[in-house]
Amino acid sequence: MSDTSIDSTVGSMTDEGDDESIVWETALAAEAERVLSQTEIDRLLNLDDSSAPSKRSVIDQIVNSSFVNYDRLPMLDVVFDRLVRLLNTSFRNLTSGNVEVSVAGIQSVRFGDFLYNVPLPSLISVVKAEEWDSNFLLTVDSELIYSIVDILLGGRRSEPAPIDGRPYTVIERALAERVIKLVLKDLGSAFAPLSAVRFLPERVETNPQFAVITRSNNATITARFQVQLDGRGGFINIAIPYAALEPVRDLLLQMFMGEKFGRDSMWESHLKTELRRTNVDLSAVLASVQVSLTDLLSWKKGTELRLELRPDAKVTLSCGQVPMFQGDMGQRNGRLALRIDADLGAQDEVIHGLLNNR
């Protein structure tokens, strides 16, 4: 083989090597610029259990089912609707832009399932309800945090900010905590017509393992709110264990929010009017005396009982066990008659007793 052919062969091999290196460098650069997905972030944080066996026994599926039986709380839906209206106004004042807040879903799950499905990275706030002496969780996902930070710092970009999985900076955490306090203030205002309560953030966590406030199997009601800010936004999640709502459970079970939350004053007034037309039995008690049981058992036919009743003694007119009037006993047209001289003022007591027993 001549020298010329050897040189051409070596030159071609060198060109092929350069082409392959360029391809590899281009692929590596494209891989470095690609944004990690939520699944890849969970895998990096060892939160992806996709490698676990998917087959479970029927008993395990029943025990670990995410469906939770619970009493429907109609008034809680009204509270969340009121919270949506308040958040629209608050976020509009905060960002000075177009804001749309809506309820993405309300459901009942187990607390462990909710905590496992929290998208990372997110800020998880442990909230204290002082009057109820209980805790619940409020989470703000990273998309909403980055959008609010971008808007509050002067950005008006319509594209959503990329999620890179990095820890939040001090500025981002401070602005996110400001949003959390804003949401808690509006949540307290939403509950105000029902029950006066203050919600205070105790701490903010980024790891769900440090935000456990109840057992993983306990029933929890979750509300998911979608916030749109100038074409961007994210989600806010509220997780309240059913045990935390026990102090106001009776109020939340009502079907509508009236002036007095279920107490219809017009119907009560109408019922009082109709009750005043009801016929009742009255008893005129001439006198009363106390005797021992031994004396009572020794009574026989012809036994005399001295009442020590004077001619001018007052007779008490009673309705059931409630004394109502006093008067003098006499005769009129051949019948016994009673002239009322004093009103004992027990009419309201009789009416309330009938209302309570209706």
C-alpha positions in Angstrom: 0.0 0.0 0.0 1.3 3.4 -0.9 1.9 6.3 1.5 -0.8 8.3 -0.1 -3.5 5.6 0.6 -2.3 5.2 4.2 -2.6 9.0 4.8 -6.1 9.1 3.3 -7.2 6.1 5.5 -5.9 7.8 8.7 -7.5 11.1 7.7 -10.9 9.5 7.2 -10.7 7.7 10.6 -9.8 11.0 12.2 -12.8 12.8 10.6 -15.2 10.0 11.8 -13.8 10.3 15.3 -14.4 14.1 15.3 -17.9 13.6 14.0 -18.7 11.2 16.8 -17.2 13.5 19.5 -19.3 16.4 18.2 -22.5 14.2 18.3 -21.7 13.1 21.9 -21.0 16.7 23.0 -24.2 17.9 21.4 -26.2 15.1 23.2 -24.6 15.9 26.5 -25.3 19.6 26.1 -29.0 18.9 25.3 -29.2 16.5 28.3 -27.8 19.2 30.6 -30.2 21.8 29.4 -33.3 19.6 29.8 -35.4 20.4 32.8 -36.1 17.6 35.3 -39.6 16.3 35.5 -41.5 15.8 38.7 -40.9 12.0 38.5 -37.2 12.5 38.1 -37.1 14.9 41.1 -38.9 12.3 43.2 -36.4 9.6 42.2 -33.5 11.9 43.2 -35.1 12.5 46.6 -35.8 8.7 47.0 -39.6 9.3 47.0 -40.4 7.2 44.0 -41.8 3.7 45.0 -42.3 2.5 41.4 -39.8 -0.3 42.0 -42.0 -1.7 44.8 -44.2 -4.7 43.9 -47.6 -3.6 42.6 -49.5 -6.8 43.5 -51.2 -6.7 46.8 -53.7 -9.0 48.5 -57.4 -8.2 48.5 -57.2 -7.6 52.3 -54.3 -5.1 51.9 -56.2 -3.3 49.2 -59.3 -3.0 51.4 -57.3 -1.9 54.5 -55.1 0.5 52.6 -57.9 1.9 50.4 -57.8 5.7 50.0 -61.6 5.9 50.2 -62.7 7.0 53.6 -66.3 7.0 54.8 -67.2 10.3 56.4 -70.2 12.5 57.3 -70.8 15.0 54.6 -70.3 18.6 55.9 -72.4 20.9 53.7 -71.5 24.0 55.6 -67.8 23.4 54.9 -68.4 23.7 51.2 -70.0 27.1 51.9 -66.9 28.1 53.9 -64.6 27.1 51.0 -66.7 29.0 48.5 -66.5 32.1 50.7 -62.7 31.5 50.9 -62.4 31.6 47.1 -64.1 35.0 46.9 -61.8 36.4 49.6 -58.7 35.0 48.0 -59.6 36.5 44.7 -59.7 39.9 46.3 -56.5 39.4 48.4 -54.4 38.1 45.5 -55.6 40.9 43.3 -54.5 43.4 45.9 -51.2 41.6 46.4 -50.1 41.3 42.7 -52.1 44.2 41.1 -53.0 41.9 38.2 -55.6 39.5 36.9 -56.3 36.7 39.4 -58.6 33.8 39.2 -59.0 31.4 42.2 -61.2 28.3 41.9 -61.8 25.1 43.9 -60.2 22.3 42.0 -61.6 19.6 44.3 -62.7 18.6 47.8 -62.4 15.0 48.9 -61.8 12.8 51.9 -58.6 10.7 52.0 -56.3 9.2 54.6 -53.7 11.6 55.9 -50.9 9.3 54.9 -52.1 9.3 51.3 -52.3 13.1 51.2 -48.8 13.5 52.6 -47.4 11.0 50.1 -48.9 12.8 47.1 -47.6 16.2 48.0 -45.6 17.3 45.0 -42.0 18.2 45.7 -40.5 20.7 46.1 -43.3 22.4 48.1 -43.7 24.4 51.2 -45.8 22.6 53.9 -47.1 24.9 56.7 -48.2 23.4 60.0 -51.1 25.6 61.1 -52.5 25.9 64.6 -56.2 26.6 65.2 -56.1 28.1 68.6 -59.8 28.0 69.5 -60.1 24.4 68.3 -56.8 23.3 69.9 -55.8 21.3 66.8 -53.5 21.4 63.8 -53.9 21.1 60.0 -51.6 21.5 56.9 -51.5 24.1 54.2 -49.2 23.4 51.2 -48.1 25.7 48.4 -46.5 24.1 45.3 -43.4 25.4 43.6 -45.2 26.6 40.5 -47.2 29.1 42.5 -44.2 30.1 44.6 -42.1 30.9 41.6 -45.0 32.7 39.9 -45.6 34.9 42.9 -41.9 35.6 43.4 -41.5 36.5 39.7 -44.5 38.9 39.8 -43.7 40.5 43.1 -40.1 41.2 42.0 -41.2 42.9 38.8 -41.5 40.1 36.2 -44.5 39.8 33.9 -43.5 36.8 32.0 -46.4 34.6 30.8 -44.4 31.3 30.7 -44.4 29.2 33.9 -41.1 29.2 35.7 -39.1 25.9 35.4 -39.0 23.5 38.4 -35.3 22.7 39.0 -35.7 20.9 42.3 -33.3 23.3 44.2 -33.9 24.5 47.7 -35.9 27.7 48.2 -33.9 30.9 48.8 -34.5 33.2 51.7 -36.4 35.6 49.6 -38.6 32.9 48.1 -39.4 31.5 51.5 -40.2 35.0 52.9 -42.6 35.8 50.0 -44.2 32.3 50.2 -44.7 32.7 54.0 -46.4 36.0 53.3 -48.8 34.2 50.9 -49.4 31.5 53.6 -50.4 34.2 56.2 -52.6 35.9 53.6 -54.5 32.6 53.0 -54.8 31.8 56.7 -56.2 35.3 57.4 -58.9 34.8 54.7 -59.6 31.3 56.0 -60.3 32.7 59.4 -62.6 35.3 57.8 -64.4 32.5 55.9 -65.0 30.7 59.2 -65.9 33.8 61.1 -69.7 33.7 60.5 -69.7 30.1 61.7 -67.1 30.1 64.5 -64.6 32.7 65.6 -61.1 31.1 65.2 -57.6 32.2 64.5 -55.2 30.2 62.3 -51.5 30.8 63.1 -48.6 29.2 61.2 -46.4 27.2 63.6 -43.6 26.2 61.2 -42.9 25.7 57.5 -41.4 22.4 56.3 -40.1 21.2 52.9 -39.9 17.5 53.8 -43.3 15.8 54.3 -41.8 13.5 57.0 -41.5 16.5 59.3 -45.1 17.6 58.8 -46.9 14.7 60.4 -49.7 15.9 62.7 -51.9 12.8 63.0 -51.9 9.1 62.2 -51.5 8.1 58.6 -54.8 6.2 58.7 -56.9 9.0 60.1 -59.6 10.5 57.8 -58.7 13.9 56.4 -60.7 16.3 54.3 -58.6 18.0 51.6 -59.4 21.1 49.5 -57.4 22.0 46.5 -57.5 25.6 45.2 -56.1 26.6 41.8 -54.6 30.1 41.5 -54.1 31.7 38.1 -51.9 34.8 38.0 -51.5 36.5 34.6 -51.4 33.2 32.8 -49.4 31.4 35.4 -50.1 30.0 38.8 -50.3 26.8 40.8 -52.2 25.1 43.6 -52.8 25.6 47.3 -53.9 22.5 49.3 -55.5 22.5 52.7 -55.7 19.2 54.7 -57.8 19.3 57.8 -58.2 16.1 59.9 -61.8 15.3 60.9 -60.7 15.3 64.5 -59.7 19.0 64.1 -63.3 19.9 63.0 -64.9 18.2 66.0 -65.5 21.5 67.9 -67.6 22.9 65.0 -68.9 19.6 63.6 -72.5 20.3 64.6 -72.4 23.6 62.8 -70.8 22.1 59.7 -73.5 19.5 59.4 -76.2 22.2 58.7 -77.6 22.3 55.2 -77.6 26.1 54.7 -76.1 29.2 56.2 -79.0 31.4 57.4 -79.0 34.4 59.6 -78.5 32.3 62.7 -77.1 29.2 61.0 -80.1 26.9 61.0 -82.3 28.6 63.5 -85.4 30.1 61.8 -86.7 32.9 64.0 -89.8 33.4 61.9 -90.8 29.7 62.2 -90.1 29.7 65.9 -92.4 32.8 66.3 -95.1 31.1 64.2 -94.8 28.0 66.3 -95.2 30.0 69.5 -98.3 31.6 68.2 -99.9 28.2 67.3 -98.9 26.7 70.7 -100.7 29.5 72.5 -103.9 28.1 70.9 -103.3 24.6 72.2 -105.7 23.3 74.9 -104.0 22.3 78.1 -105.2 20.8 81.4 -105.1 23.0 84.5 -105.1 21.8 88.1 -106.3 23.9 91.1 -104.4 22.9 94.2 -106.2 23.8 97.4 -103.5 22.7 99.7 -100.5 20.3 100.0 -99.0 18.4 102.8 -96.0 16.1 103.3 -96.4 12.8 105.1 -94.0 10.0 105.7 -94.3 6.7 103.7 -94.9 4.8 107.0 -98.0 7.0 107.7 -99.2 6.7 104.1 -99.1 2.9 104.3 -101.0 2.9 107.5 -103.9 4.8 106.0 -107.3 3.0 106.1 -110.9 3.9 105.2 -112.0 6.7 107.4 -108.5 8.1 108.1 -108.6 11.8 108.5 -105.9 14.2 107.0 -105.7 17.6 108.5 -104.7 20.2 105.8 -104.9 23.2 108.1 -106.5 25.2 105.3 -107.9 28.6 106.3 -110.9 30.1 104.5 -108.9 33.0 103.1 -106.1 30.7 101.7 -105.0 31.2 98.1 -105.5 28.4 95.6 -102.6 27.7 93.1 -103.5 27.0 89.5 -100.9 24.8 87.8 -100.2 23.5 84.3 -98.5 20.2 84.7 -95.8 20.8 87.3 -95.5 24.6 86.5 -97.5 26.9 88.9 -99.0 29.7 86.8 -101.7 31.7 88.8 -103.1 32.2 92.3 -106.6 33.1 93.3 -109.6 32.7 95.6 -112.0 29.7 95.5 -115.7 30.4 95.4 -119.0 29.4 93.8 -120.7 30.8 90.7 -124.0 29.5 89.2 -123.8 26.4 91.3 -120.3 25.5 90.2 -116.9 25.9 91.8 -115.1 29.0 90.5 -111.6 30.5 90.9 -110.9 34.2 90.7 -107.2 34.9 89.6 -105.6 37.5 91.8 -101.9 36.9 91.0 -99.9 36.0 87.9 -96.8 33.9 88.7 -95.2 34.7 85.3 -94.6 31.1 84.1 -96.1 31.5 80.6 -92.6 31.7 78.9 -91.5 28.6 80.8 -94.4 26.6 79.6 -93.8 27.7 76.0 -90.1 26.9 76.1 -90.9 23.5 77.5 -93.3 22.7 74.7 -90.8 23.9 72.1 -88.0 21.7 73.5 -90.3 18.7 73.5 -91.6 19.2 69.9 
